[in-house]
């Protein structure tokens, strides 16, 4: 740390800063002095029409700043993390998870079932696109990049008729009133790590032991199982894979799915077990989906 002040590294977007502020408040509650340092990432620098960002695009530059000693703690959206952790770093804490669900935002508050045929729904996520097409193949799903405010501005300008965004992001930005419908997990399984924050530090930093007071065990186990699933599937953020774990009194219920990109088909399954088996649960669930053709299904739309 710099002169006993924890330097929190974050992206400069409104949502990232809001999330860093949540973490800063928790650290101040532990008696730590904090400073926020913004870092530009590959994902932030990408062209607005670049739809090929890989998992880690919003993480790598923060990790470089961490390893170079420019920041002491990197705050990430857990769903942005690559499945393999960078050497020399550790995920020191997972604060209590926010709402993991996906949410529909529409101009007039219409729910998904009420959108007219041919309505334009914006999302950059292959997973969300596939789930939307699975339920409403009559919709036109269009790629929409940019931060939450940019996407909402495009909706308000009439460029699209609806958006699908993370409920947690809208809530953290104070935009929860824009949510027309939050999709139950059983209907649209979220992305791995969605709604959770991950606090990354250097391995050798003794001060990071204090982050144990910020770490939420249930959230850690949920994200651990989900990340194990994605790693075993061999997928990143561009693959239409989904997984969500729910922790309760030492047990995990894990739902997962693989979809055909055009929403033409889906394979899904669910496992329940003790949280001490979080990694094994995620890996076993992946094997079960792969045995049912999940990898080929997910690749169908890309041929």
BELSULSUL-V70595 format. One record per pair of residues at least 4 apart in sequence whose ideal C-beta (glycine too) atoms are under 6 Angstrom apart, sorted by the first residue. I is the first residue (numbers start at 0). J is the second residue. D is the distance in whole Angstrom. If there is no record, write none. Layout:
# BELSULSUL-V70595
[[I	J	D] [I	J	D]]
This chain:
# BELSULSUL-V70595
[[0	5	6] [0	71	5] [0	206	6] [1	6	6] [4	32	4] [4	34	5] [5	26	6] [5	31	5] [5	33	5] [5	71	5] [5	72	6] [6	34	5] [6	36	5] [6	70	5] [6	71	5] [7	19	5] [7	23	6] [7	33	6] [7	35	5] [7	72	5] [8	36	5] [8	38	5] [8	61	5] [8	64	5] [8	70	3] [8	73	4] [9	15	5] [9	19	4] [9	74	5] [10	15	4] [10	40	6] [10	43	6] [11	37	4] [12	146	5] [14	147	6] [14	168	5] [14	172	6] [17	171	5] [17	172	6] [18	74	6] [18	196	6] [19	35	6] [19	74	5] [22	74	5] [23	33	5] [25	213	5] [26	31	4] [26	33	5] [29	209	6] [29	212	6] [36	70	5] [38	60	5] [38	61	5] [38	64	5] [39	43	5] [40	57	5] [40	60	4] [41	56	5] [42	52	6] [42	56	4] [42	57	4] [45	49	4] [45	52	6] [47	144	5] [47	145	6] [50	142	5] [52	56	4] [53	235	5] [54	81	5] [54	235	4] [54	236	4] [55	59	5] [55	81	4] [57	79	5] [58	75	6] [58	79	5] [58	80	6] [61	73	4] [62	85	5] [64	69	4] [64	70	5] [65	70	5] [65	73	5] [66	87	6] [72	198	6] [72	200	6] [73	199	4] [75	79	6] [75	80	6] [75	197	5] [77	192	3] [77	195	4] [77	197	4] [77	222	5] [78	190	5] [78	192	4] [78	193	5] [80	197	6] [82	226	6] [82	229	5] [82	230	4] [87	202	6] [88	199	5] [89	202	5] [90	197	5] [90	199	6] [91	198	5] [91	200	4] [91	207	5] [91	210	4] [92	198	4] [92	210	4] [92	213	4] [92	214	4] [93	195	6] [93	197	6] [93	214	6] [93	215	6] [93	218	4] [93	219	5] [93	222	6] [94	196	5] [94	213	6] [94	215	6] [95	215	4] [95	218	6] [96	194	5] [96	195	5] [96	218	4] [97	167	3] [97	194	4] [98	166	4] [98	167	5] [98	194	6] [99	189	5] [99	193	5] [99	194	4] [99	243	6] [100	166	5] [100	181	5] [100	182	6] [101	163	5] [101	182	5] [101	187	5] [102	164	6] [102	166	4] [102	178	5] [102	181	5] [103	111	6] [103	161	6] [103	163	6] [103	179	5] [103	180	4] [104	162	5] [104	177	5] [105	109	5] [105	161	4] [105	179	5] [108	179	5] [109	113	4] [109	114	6] [110	179	6] [110	180	4] [114	118	4] [116	137	4] [117	139	6] [118	138	6] [118	160	4] [119	139	5] [119	141	5] [119	159	5] [119	160	5] [120	131	6] [120	138	5] [120	140	5] [120	161	5] [121	141	5] [121	143	3] [121	159	4] [121	162	5] [122	127	4] [122	128	6] [122	163	5] [123	142	5] [123	144	5] [125	237	6] [125	239	5] [125	260	6] [126	190	6] [126	239	5] [126	241	5] [127	163	5] [128	140	5] [129	239	4] [129	258	4] [129	260	6] [129	262	5] [130	187	5] [131	135	6] [131	140	5] [132	136	5] [132	261	6] [132	262	3] [133	262	4] [143	150	5] [145	149	3] [145	150	5] [147	168	6] [147	172	6] [150	162	6] [153	158	4] [153	159	6] [154	159	6] [154	162	5] [164	169	6] [165	193	6] [166	181	5] [167	194	4] [169	174	4] [169	175	5] [169	178	6] [170	175	5] [182	186	5] [182	187	4] [184	188	6] [184	243	5] [188	241	4] [188	243	5] [188	254	5] [188	256	5] [189	193	4] [189	243	5] [191	225	4] [191	229	5] [191	242	5] [192	222	5] [195	218	6] [195	222	5] [200	204	5] [200	207	4] [217	246	4] [220	246	5] [220	251	6] [220	274	4] [220	277	5] [221	244	4] [221	246	5] [222	226	6] [223	277	4] [224	244	4] [224	251	6] [224	253	5] [224	277	4] [224	280	5] [224	281	4] [225	242	4] [225	244	5] [227	278	4] [227	281	3] [227	282	5] [228	242	4] [228	255	5] [228	281	4] [228	284	5] [228	285	5] [229	234	6] [231	282	4] [231	285	4] [232	240	5] [232	285	5] [234	238	3] [234	240	5] [238	297	6] [239	258	4] [239	260	5] [239	297	5] [240	257	5] [241	256	5] [242	255	4] [243	254	5] [244	251	5] [244	253	4] [245	252	5] [246	251	6] [249	274	5] [251	274	5] [251	277	6] [251	280	6] [252	271	5] [253	270	5] [253	280	5] [253	284	6] [254	269	5] [255	284	5] [256	265	6] [256	267	4] [257	266	5] [257	288	5] [257	293	4] [257	296	6] [257	297	5] [258	265	5] [259	263	4] [259	264	4] [259	296	5] [259	299	5] [259	300	6] [260	300	3] [261	300	5] [264	296	6] [266	288	5] [266	291	5] [266	293	5] [268	284	6] [268	287	5] [270	280	5] [270	284	5] [272	276	5] [272	280	5] [276	280	5] [279	283	6] [288	293	4] [289	293	5] [289	294	6] [292	296	5]]
